Structure formats: C-alpha cells, structure tokens
Amino acid sequence: MTVDYSSKVYWEDRLSRESAADGFEWLVPSDVLIPVVHAALPDARGTRPLNLLHFGCGTSSLGIDVQHHLGGGVRVVDSDYASSALRDTQLDQVPLMEMDMLSLPSLLKHMPPDGWDVLLDKSTADAISCGPAIPATDTALDRRVDAIEHLCHNAARVTRVGGRWICASYSSSRFDFLRSSPERPDRPTTYGWRIIDKVALVRHATKTSADQQVVYHPETGIWAWVLERE
Ligand SMILES: C[S@@+](CC[C@H](N)C(=O)[O-])C[C@H]1O[C@@H](n2cnc3c(N)ncnc32)[C@H](O)[C@@H]1O
C-alpha cells in the first residue's frame, strides 16, 4: 500500500501513535543539524531574541534542542497541522501551536508583529511536496502551482526580509525551481526566496559492483537548504 505523506489524516493517526511511543526523528538527529542552524541565523535586530518557527515538528525534539542550544538568543515555537495528536510534553520547554503551512490565514494568526526571523523544517517540505498541485482559486497566485511552491509563497508572507529558512530534506533538488530557468518560463518567480547555501548533512556511500570501491554519489544523502527572504 502506498502512503500519502501529504494527508493530514495519515499524520494525525501516525503522530498519535509516535507520541505515545516517545517520538520519532526523521532524516537526522538534532546534533547534525544544529551547527547549520547556528551558522545560518540572520543578524539579530536590536536586542530582542530571534523568533524561530519550527514547522511540521511532529514528535521531533529539534525545536527543544535548538532552544536549549541557542538559549535566550532565540524564541522557538514548535508547530504542526496535526498538533492535536501530539502530547504536550513540549509545553514547559517550547510552545506548541497548530499551523497549516498551506493555509495563509492559519499562519497569519500566529505571526509575530515583524514576521518570523527564522523558519526551520526537517522533512516537512518533503511531506508537503508529495501533495497534488493547488488550483489558482485556492491560492493568492494567479495559476495552479505545485504544493511546494504554495509553501514557499506562504512562508515568504510571514517571514521578515532578511530572515532565513533552514530546510533539511532528502532531496538534492528540493528548491531548484527557485533558480530562474529558461526551460521553465512558467516558473519565473523565486516566491521571495534566494538560495544561499546547500549543505550535505549525510552522504550515502554506495559500492560499485565491479571493484567494490566505495564511491560517494552526490545526489544521494540528506541536505540542509538555507534560503533567505528577499
Ligand atoms: C516527515 S514528518 C517530519 C516530522 C519532524 N519534522 C521530524 O523531523 O521528525 C512531516 C511532518 O509535517 C507535518 N505536516 C505535513 N503537512 C503539513 C502542513 N501543511 N502544515 C503543517 N505541518 C504539516 C506532519 O504532520 C508531520 O509531522
């Protein structure tokens, strides 16, 4: 049976079971990603802490771990559209809010006055990208767009200029569409994001059958994409 990773019903069911079993971590543990998050933080504005939204948190401890690591320099909020399925164990450590990244009203409801300084996701953009294209009638855009494009559009609306989005993904091409391409004139926009880095967190080794030599396949691994709000 194929799994629909873009289905809220699927995630509500799965997260309620994971939550009872004390969690599940997708792609990489926090300590692999935290140095990239640390290095990618935008300049602080004044003396206030940076507002960081960890979206699609599931049962991951990443938001809590980032808060512990960065201390008072950031104020982390965990969020998920299936948050009701999650146990509130985070409550005393970081707030947990219900937000659907494909619903702009849901995001605007919880946005800080100046917008988020940092967005962080680990395989949530991956899950969202499994969904069907979204009709123009359901977006603020004038044409049908892929779910990942709709995510970029919404994320830009709630992030301040100069803010950063760190996205851990299994895809080495997750945001390639943000690069303007003459072959895709139907995708002329960056949705307000500029790719500033792409860090290999894990590279999967494969062995050639001929001589059993270990080679590294650049397209297979886990990546941290760093985007900046233009
Ligand atoms: C692959 S899991 C990753 C969970 C967690 N980030 C981790 O690394 O363990 C994808 C998560 O994204 C959430 N999600 C999927 N679509 C979403 C959406 N439109 N808005 C908010 N969360 C969403 C799911 O509920 C699920 O928790």
The ligand as a Gaussian input file, in Angstrom:
#p B3LYP/6-31G(d) Opt

LIG

0 1
 C        8.146000      13.658000       7.619000
 S        7.354000      14.304000       9.066000
 C        8.670000      15.170000       9.842000
 C        8.434000      15.370000      11.320000
 C        9.583000      16.069000      12.058000
 N        9.887000      17.355000      11.455000
 C       10.837000      15.224000      12.132000
 O       11.867000      15.610000      11.570000
 O       10.810000      14.168000      12.775000
 C        6.357000      15.626000       8.363000
 C        5.604000      16.466000       9.376000
 O        4.999000      17.556000       8.688000
 C        3.684000      17.762000       9.161000
 N        2.950000      18.420000       8.067000
 C        2.651000      17.918000       6.845000
 N        1.978000      18.818000       6.110000
 C        1.854000      19.930000       6.882000
 C        1.268000      21.212000       6.679000
 N        0.624000      21.521000       5.540000
 N        1.339000      22.124000       7.672000
 C        1.964000      21.815000       8.844000
 N        2.526000      20.616000       9.108000
 C        2.475000      19.682000       8.127000
 C        3.190000      16.364000       9.523000
 O        2.105000      16.393000      10.432000
 C        4.468000      15.751000      10.111000
 O        4.572000      15.993000      11.483000

